[in-house]
Amino acid sequence: MMKDFGPLASSFKLQSGEMSYVWQLEAAARVSGDRYTATARTRYCKVSVIADPKGIVTDLRAEDTNTIDGSICAQRLGIQRQT
C-alpha cells in the first residue's frame, strides 16, 4: 500500500535503527476572492510512517487540511477521518 503513495518527500534512519518516511500526497493552493481582495490557502495531505529495522510499520500518522469537502487524507487514502 505504501508504494501507492508515490515518490517519498523524505526518508531517514533514526538512531533507534527505525526508518522514517514522509509522503506529501497532495499540495495545491486555492485562491478565492473578488476584485479587491483574495485569500490563498494551501491544501495538503502528509503521511508520516515509522518502520522497524525489519520494515514493519510501527506508527502511521496523517496530517492534512480540512476542507468543505472533508479531509484530503481521508479522500486520498479511502478512510474515514478520525479526530
N, C-alpha and C positions, 0 to 999 in steps of 0.2 A: 504494500500500500504506500509506503513512504516514497518509493521510486515514482509514483504517480504525481507527486508534488512538483516534479520538475527539478531544475538545477538548484543546488544549495546556494543560499545567500552567504552562509559562513559555516565553518566547522573547525573544531579544535579539540585537542586532547586535554582532559583535566588532570590534575595531579593525582587523583584517585585511580587513574587508568581508564576512567569512563570517557566517552566521547560526547561532545555537544554538537548538535546540528540545528541549523535555523533555515527555514524556508520563508520567503516573502511571497505568498500566493497571489496577492493582488495589491496593486497600488495605483490609484488613479485619483487625479484631482478633479473635483467637480466645482465649477464656478457658477454661481447664480446671482442674479441681481437685476437691476434696471438701468436706466440711462445715467443715473447719478452715483450709485453705489454698487459694489459687488462683494461677495463673500466667497472665499475659496476654502474648500475642505478636502483633505486627503483621506481617501478610503483605503483601508488595507486589511490584510489578514496575515499575521505572522505566526508560524508554528515552530515551537522550540521542543527539541527532543533530547533526552539524555539516554545513552545506551551503555550497558556494562561492557567490559572487555570482550565478552562473547558475542556482542551485538544485540543483546536482548534489551528492548526498550524498558526502562525503569521509570521514566517520567515523560509526559507529553503535556504541553500547555499551548493553548491557542489564545491569541490576543488580537482583537480587531476593533474596528469602529462599528458602532451600532447605527444602522440607517433606518429610514422609514420602512424599508423592505425587510428589516431584521438584521441578523448577524451575517456578515460576509463569510466568516469562517464556517458557520453552520451551513450556509448555502453551498460553499465550495466542498466541504467535507461530507455533506449529506447527513448531518446530525442535528439534533435539537439543541438550541442554545441553553446553557446552564448558567445560572448566576451565582 
